[in-house]
Amino acid sequence: MNPQRFKCTGVPYRQGWIEVTSGIHGGFVNLEVWNVTPEVDISPLASELALLTDDQIVGNTEVELSVALAKELVAALESAIKAIERADA
């Protein structure tokens, strides 16, 4: 599976990318998050992490999720989305 990257720019001091892929470790979903310094505007970029310097990446975390745990994460995300939608209604 090719990695899927999601750019997060809604809160400038918590901007960056989330990457999801499989196949790095058999039976696990790889989740990686890059945090970018707020001084850099990543909004015009798609997923060009290579254009950033090492000092512009202020955090990087990578975890491996079992299939069961990945499903729990999906359910938790859906629950959080529903709560926001109810609050906005």
Order of alpha helices (4+ residues) and beta strands (2+ residues): beta-beta-beta-beta-alpha
